[in-house]
Amino acid sequence: MLAPSTRNLDFPGGRQRAFPVGCGSCGVLIAPEADPDRCWRDLAGRLAAPVFVPDPEAGYGLDLYTLRSAATRLGRGIRPLGPADRAALQQPHSALAAEGALYDLDGAERRPVSLGVICRPAERDSVLAALPAQAAWAADVAVLLDAAPAPARAVAVPGFSPGAVRVAARPLAGDFAAQRNALQDLARSAWMLQLDADESLDPATGTRLSALAALAEAGAVVSVGLPRRNRVDGILSDVYPDVQYRLNRTAIRYAGRVHERPALPGGWKQSFIALHGAIDHALTGAHVRARSQRYEALDPGRGRVEERDALLRPYRA
């Protein structure tokens, strides 16, 4: 998502610098002569320090909003150094070059996070069988079946306390946002991570979600996106990183019958992307070919029929 940019950054010491290229997703700024490997080595080194201090001569530039996402790549969080930095974090993309205190997400302040899973009745048993791997981080679990309405009932799952895992049902009826919103309402925590039955999350990625929720709250963020790796017949698809905003405050509502996304009252500034892990999505080629047409029939104009070919194309770095 690199595109021409007119943004400037103001660095400590009074230096102002223009960057002609920027990313439309994370907001990182790039100089024309920048060497990607050298930029990453420099960034990684600065992210390992107690305080991030920018280099006005580097081939890249960040505001504090972008630094927050970059730090998660190495399992770190950021704190503004003062009122000006706090204001810049709330108003991306600021002209103030990023400076911030850094800390490790492991062992940091945490918030309880519920896990929610949408599935069909035939997938229920496999979903429940996979849950023990997430017991270290999920405060509770709600599984919502696409079936005739049924209230939530507790089921026993190893690793979870009695009553922590519940299964409910309601018909999806061609409206994915409504189904996700019903799942949000089943959460017992203020935050919920949602997955589909054909998605999985490495438990190591899950263990940092509660620290990410605390990081989000500190910055008035209500939605956190994770990259998703779409594997079609086992091969990583070119639709990558395919960010999915699935870690949300439970009061947030999804919108869109298909390709649903959280409807944020304050817009995208109330979200950020975390890079410490990814959601894995297992698909078959046959499913991909049929899915786009089915989605288009459910919500004409929003089925993303053109995405089918990209999903069937192997990832090209």
N, C-alpha and C positions, 0 to 999 in steps of 0.2 A: 504493500500500500504506500510505497514511496511516491511522492509527488512534489512539484515545485512548491517552495515555501517563501513567504515574505517575513518570517519571524526573526526577531532579534533576541539575544540574551544579554543581560547585564551581569557581568562577573564582579566578584569582590575586587576592590581596588579601582573601580570605575570604568573598566574596559567594557565596551559594547561591541557585540559581534553579530553579523548577519549570517544566516544559514540558508542557502538556496534550496535545500531539499529536506523534507520532513516526512515522517510516517503518519498516515491518516488514522492509524489505530492507536499506537502507544504514545505518539508524539515525539519520539526521538528525532533530533536534528543531525544532519550529516553535511560535512564539508565535501566539495567536489573531489578533492584529492585524497579523501579518507581511505585508509587501508582497513578493511573489516577486522582482520585478525589483530592488528595492532590496537585498534579501538577497543576490542573486547578484552585484551590483556590489560590495557590501562584501566578500563572500567572495573574489571574483576579485582584488580589490586586496590582500587579506591573503595570498593564495596567491602573489602575485608578489614578496613580500618574502623576505629571507634566513631569517627566523624567523616562523612563524605565531603571532600573539598574539591571543587571542579578545577580543571586546567583550562584556562582560556585559549590555549594553543592546541588543544586536542582536536582530533578529526570529528568529534561528535559533541553534542550539547544536550542537556536535559533540564527541564524544570522539575520541581519537587514532585509533581503528580507522576511524571514518567519515572523518576528515580524510585518511587515507591514500588512500581511494578518491577523495575530492573533488580531491586534488592531481593525480591522474593525468589528470583532465579537461583540465588545462593542461600536461600532459607533465612533471609534477614528481613527485618522491618525497619522503618524509619520514624523519627520524631522530629518535628520542626524545632529549630533552634530558638526562635523568637516570634513575636507577633507578626512581623512582615512575612516570615516563612509560613506561618500558620494560615495567613490570608491567601498566600500564593497557592497553597495546597488546595484550598477551597475554590479557587478560581483558575482552573487550567484553561489554556496553557499560558502561564504567566511568563513575563519577560525576565523574571528573576532567575538567574542560574541556580541550580539546585545546590543547597548545602543542607546537611541534616545529620542528626545523631543516628547511628546504626546499632541494632541489637539483634541477637539471634532469636528467631521465632521459637525454637525449641527451648522450653523452660520459661517462655514469656507469659504475660497475662493472657487468660483464655476466656472464651465464652462457650457455653454448651451449644452443640450443634446436633439437630435431629437429622436422620437419614430418611429420605422418602424414595420409594420405588414404584413406578407405574408398570403394570404387566397384565398379560392375559391370564385367565385361569389355568391354562395348560403350562404356563411358565412359573406358577406359584412355587412349586416344590424346589425347582432349581434356584430360584431367587432366595428362598429361605436357607437352602443349603450353603449358599455363598456368604451369608451374613456373618458367621462367626469371625471371619477375617477382619471385619470392621468393628468388632466389639471394643477394641482399645480406644476408639475415638467417638463413636456414635452414642450420644446420650440416650436416644431411643430410636425406634424404627417404625415407620408406617408404610405398609404395602397396600396399594390401591389397585384392585382388580377391575378390568373392563368387563363388568357383569351386572346382573340385576342388583338393585340396591340392597346393601346389607351393612349393618353397623359394624364398627371396629370390634374385633374380638382378639383377645390375647392368645399368642401361640408361644410355646417354649422353644427357645433357640439357645444352644450352648454359648456361654460367654456373656449372656445378657441376663439381667435380673428378671424375676417373674413380672410379667405385665409390660415389660419394656418394648416388646415387639408385638405389633397389632396388625391384623389384616382386615381391610374393609373392601367394599365393592360399590361401584356405581357405573352405569353405562357411559362409555366415552362419547358415543353418538356423534363422531366426526368433529369434535371440538377439543383439541389438545390443551388449549389454554384453560378451559373450564375444568378439565381433569387435573391439571397441575394446581389450579387454585383450590380445588377440593383437597388435594394432597397437602398443600400448605396448611390448611385448616386442621389437619390431623397432627401437626407437629406439637410437641410439648415444650420445645425450646423456642427462643426468639429468632433463631437461625435454622434454616434447613438446606441441606444439599439434596438435590433431586437427581435421580438416575432413571434410565429406562432399563428394561430387562436385558436388552442386548448391549448395555454399557457396563463397564467395570472401572474400579478405581483401585490403584495400588494402595494397600493399607498405609505405607509410608507417606503417601500424599495425604491421606485422610487424617493422619495424626497432627498435621499442621493446620487443619481447617479451623479449629477453635481459636488458635492464635491469630489466624487471618481475620476471623470475625471480630476479635478485639481490635486489631489494627484498623479494620474498616470502621468500626464504631468511633474510634479516636479521630477519624477524618470525615465524619458525617456521611459515610458511604453505606448504602443499603444493598448493594449487589456486587458480587465478585465473579468474574469470568475465569474459566479454566480452558486451556487449549484442549481440543478433542482430536484424537488420532482415529480417523476412519480407516479401518482395514477391510477391504473388499476381497473376499475369498483369500484372506490372510495377507494381502499386499497393501501397504500404506498408500492411501489415496492422495491425489493431488489437492483435494480439499483439506488443506492443513495450513494453519493450526485450528481453523474452524472453532473459534472461541465460543463457548457456551456459558451463559450467565446463569449458573445453577445454584450457587451459594447465595441465598437471599434472606433478608429479614422476612419472617413469615407473614407480616402484614402486607408485603408487596404482592401485587396481582400480576399475573401473566396476561398478555393480549395476543390475539391471532389464532384463528382456528387451526392453522398449520404453521410450521416454523415459528412457533410462539416464542415471545421474549418478554422479560419483565417490563412492565410499564412504570418507569421511574418518574415520580412527581417533579423532580428537579432536573430531569434529563440525564445524559450520559455522565455528567460531572459527579453524579452520586454513585458511580461504579468505577472499578479498576480491574485490570487483568493480573492474575497471579501466575507466575511462571515456574513454581516449584515442582509441578507435576502435571499430569494430563488425565483426562477421561479417555478410556479406550472403548471404541465403538466397533463391534463385529457385525459385518454385513455380508450378504451374498450378492453376486452380480445380478441374479434373477430378481432379488428384492429391490435393488436399486433401480432396475429398469421399470419395474411396476410402480414403485413408490411415487415417483414424480407425477405420473399421470393420475394416480389416485388422489394425491394432494391437490392437484390442479382442479380436479372435479369437486373436491370439498370446498375449495376457496379459490375460484377463478382469478387468475392474475397473480396469485401468490404461491403457486405450486413449485416454482423454481425448476421448470422443466429443463432449462439449460444446465442446471447443476448436475444432471445425470451423467453427462459426458465427462465432466471434471472428476466426479466420484469414481468413474470407471478407469480413469487415467492414473497410472502410478505416479507417486510423488517425485518431483524433480527439484532438488535442492537449489 
